[in-house]
Amino acid sequence: MAVALAERLEPMGVPVAIKWPNDLLVQGRKLAGILPRMVIRGSRVRLARVGVGLNVANAVPPGAIALRHCPSRHPLRTNRRCFWTAEVLAALDRTRSLALEPELVCQATEARLWARQVQDPVSGEAWRVDGLRADGALLLSQGARTTSWTRWETPSESGL
């Protein structure tokens, strides 16, 4: 969903970055948050529920930004809620086709990553971001050490 929403915003001139795993940033500030929930039976996704919060013209907390304050190549229609609802729905529709192309999603996400280094919130260690695994895990390295980081565990929680 993050890739699909970024694809909708970029042609409008909004410089979007993906903060793995589920936020969109502009100039280091949060523009959108995505909350996916999936029901899996065996190896198949049976149900996907996605919540999207996109700051358009609303007041935002510190560290966030609304589209009305985003730099862009041309004026954004921040006074038209139905326009942005349609954009989010178009991104949701695009997400369905992207789900069939995990390699493309990984490449598109890697190209938009907000940072090339992350800090383990538990140990404080810095890890270099090497990319994404096909299942969406963040691939990390620190010298000769390598690990992956799922959205549910940090490198230190994975035993490193």
C-alpha positions as CSV (number, residue, x, y, z in Angstrom):
1,M,0.0,0.0,0.0
2,A,2.9,2.4,0.8
3,V,4.3,1.9,-2.7
4,A,0.9,2.3,-4.4
5,L,0.2,5.5,-2.4
6,A,3.7,6.9,-3.2
7,E,3.0,6.2,-6.9
8,R,-0.2,8.3,-6.6
9,L,1.6,11.3,-4.9
10,E,4.9,11.4,-6.8
11,P,3.4,12.5,-10.2
12,M,1.8,15.5,-8.3
13,G,5.3,16.5,-7.2
14,V,5.2,15.3,-3.6
15,P,8.6,13.9,-2.7
16,V,7.6,10.8,-0.7
17,A,9.9,8.4,1.2
18,I,8.8,5.2,2.8
19,K,9.7,4.7,6.4
20,W,9.7,0.9,6.7
21,P,7.3,-0.7,7.3
22,N,4.2,1.4,7.1
23,D,4.7,5.2,7.0
24,L,5.1,7.8,4.2
25,L,7.4,10.7,5.0
26,V,7.9,14.1,3.3
27,Q,11.0,16.0,4.4
28,G,11.4,13.5,7.3
29,R,7.9,14.3,8.6
30,K,5.0,11.8,8.6
31,L,2.4,12.3,5.9
32,A,0.6,9.0,6.1
33,G,0.4,5.9,8.2
34,I,-0.8,2.5,6.9
35,L,-2.1,-0.2,9.2
36,P,-2.5,-3.6,7.5
37,R,-4.1,-6.6,9.1
38,M,-4.2,-9.9,7.3
39,V,-5.9,-13.2,8.0
40,I,-3.8,-16.1,6.7
41,R,-5.0,-19.7,6.4
42,G,-2.1,-22.1,5.6
43,S,0.1,-20.2,3.2
44,R,-2.7,-18.0,1.7
45,V,-3.9,-14.6,2.6
46,R,-7.7,-14.9,3.0
47,L,-8.5,-11.4,4.1
48,A,-6.6,-8.2,4.1
49,R,-7.8,-5.1,5.9
50,V,-5.9,-1.8,5.4
51,G,-6.3,1.4,7.4
52,V,-4.8,4.5,5.8
53,G,-4.4,7.9,7.5
54,L,-3.4,10.6,5.1
55,N,-2.9,14.1,6.4
56,V,-4.4,16.4,3.8
57,A,-5.5,19.8,5.3
58,N,-5.8,18.8,8.9
59,A,-3.8,20.1,11.9
60,V,-0.9,17.7,12.5
61,P,1.2,16.9,15.6
62,P,4.9,17.7,15.8
63,G,6.9,15.5,13.4
64,A,4.0,15.3,10.9
65,I,3.1,17.2,7.8
66,A,-0.2,17.7,5.8
67,L,-0.4,17.8,2.1
68,R,-1.3,21.5,2.2
69,H,2.2,22.2,3.5
70,C,4.1,19.8,1.2
71,P,6.4,21.0,-1.5
72,S,5.1,20.1,-4.9
73,R,5.6,21.2,-8.5
74,H,2.0,22.5,-8.7
75,P,-0.8,23.3,-6.3
76,L,-2.5,20.4,-4.6
77,R,-6.3,20.1,-4.2
78,T,-6.2,20.0,-0.4
79,N,-9.8,21.4,-0.1
80,R,-11.4,18.5,-1.9
81,R,-11.8,15.5,0.3
82,C,-13.5,13.4,-2.3
83,F,-10.4,13.8,-4.6
84,W,-8.1,12.4,-1.9
85,T,-10.5,9.6,-1.0
86,A,-10.4,8.6,-4.7
87,E,-6.6,8.7,-4.7
88,V,-6.4,6.4,-1.6
89,L,-8.9,4.0,-3.2
90,A,-6.9,4.0,-6.5
91,A,-3.8,3.1,-4.4
92,L,-5.7,0.4,-2.7
93,D,-6.8,-1.1,-6.1
94,R,-3.1,-0.9,-7.3
95,T,-2.1,-2.7,-4.1
96,R,-4.1,-5.8,-5.3
97,S,-2.0,-6.1,-8.4
98,L,1.3,-5.3,-6.6
99,A,0.6,-8.1,-4.2
100,L,1.2,-10.5,-7.1
101,E,4.7,-9.0,-7.8
102,P,6.7,-9.1,-4.5
103,E,10.0,-8.5,-6.3
104,L,8.6,-5.3,-7.9
105,V,7.3,-4.2,-4.5
106,C,10.7,-4.8,-2.8
107,Q,12.5,-2.8,-5.6
108,A,10.0,0.0,-5.5
109,T,10.2,0.2,-1.7
110,E,14.0,0.0,-1.6
111,A,14.2,3.0,-4.1
112,R,12.0,5.1,-1.7
113,L,13.5,4.1,1.7
114,W,13.8,7.0,4.1
115,A,17.1,6.0,5.5
116,R,20.0,3.7,4.6
117,Q,20.7,3.1,8.3
118,V,18.5,2.2,11.3
119,Q,19.1,2.1,15.0
120,D,18.1,-0.9,17.0
121,P,15.7,0.6,19.6
122,V,16.7,-1.9,22.2
123,S,20.5,-2.0,22.0
124,G,21.1,1.4,20.3
125,E,23.3,-0.3,17.7
126,A,23.4,1.2,14.1
127,W,22.7,-1.2,11.3
128,R,23.1,-0.6,7.5
129,V,19.9,-1.2,5.4
130,D,20.8,-3.6,2.6
131,G,17.3,-4.0,1.1
132,L,14.2,-6.0,1.6
133,R,13.6,-9.7,1.6
134,A,10.6,-11.0,-0.6
135,D,8.5,-11.4,2.6
136,G,9.0,-7.7,3.4
137,A,11.7,-8.1,6.1
138,L,14.4,-5.4,6.2
139,L,17.8,-6.8,5.5
140,L,20.5,-5.4,7.7
141,S,24.2,-5.6,8.1
142,Q,26.8,-4.4,10.6
143,G,30.3,-5.3,9.3
144,A,30.3,-9.0,8.8
145,R,27.1,-9.5,10.8
146,T,23.8,-9.8,8.9
147,T,20.3,-10.1,10.1
148,S,16.7,-9.3,9.0
149,W,14.2,-7.2,10.9
150,T,10.5,-7.9,10.6
151,R,8.0,-5.4,11.8
152,W,7.5,-7.5,14.9
153,E,11.1,-7.9,16.0
154,T,14.3,-5.8,16.1
155,P,17.8,-7.2,15.6
156,S,18.5,-7.5,19.3
157,E,15.2,-9.3,19.8
158,S,16.2,-11.8,17.1
159,G,19.1,-13.0,19.2
160,L,21.9,-10.7,18.1
